[in-house]
Amino acid sequence: MPLGEICTVKSLMSHGEYMEWAVGGDNVDLGLTGPDLNVFHVGDVLCDPERPIPVRSKFRAQILVFALPIPITKGFQVG
């Protein structure tokens, strides 16, 4: 999403080990095949084409932050 490109996941890895599945929030490396895989960018979302993720303009989040050297203020960039 939102490109509408169809691809196939051929492999799934985390920390150098192959996995059979992952859940939302997991940091994984995907082996993909498809028409043009150079169209994907950081922040793109992969989902089942038969059950696409609903698009939202707003969402509510609870963020847990551990000790930071500076306070988080409006406009603080997370990197």
PyMOL commands that set and color helices and strands:
alter all, ss='L'
color gray80, all
select helices_A, chain A and resi 37-39
alter helices_A, ss='H'
color red, helices_A
select strands_A, chain A and resi 8-14+17-18+29-33
alter strands_A, ss='S'
color yellow, strands_A
deselect
rebuild
show_as cartoon
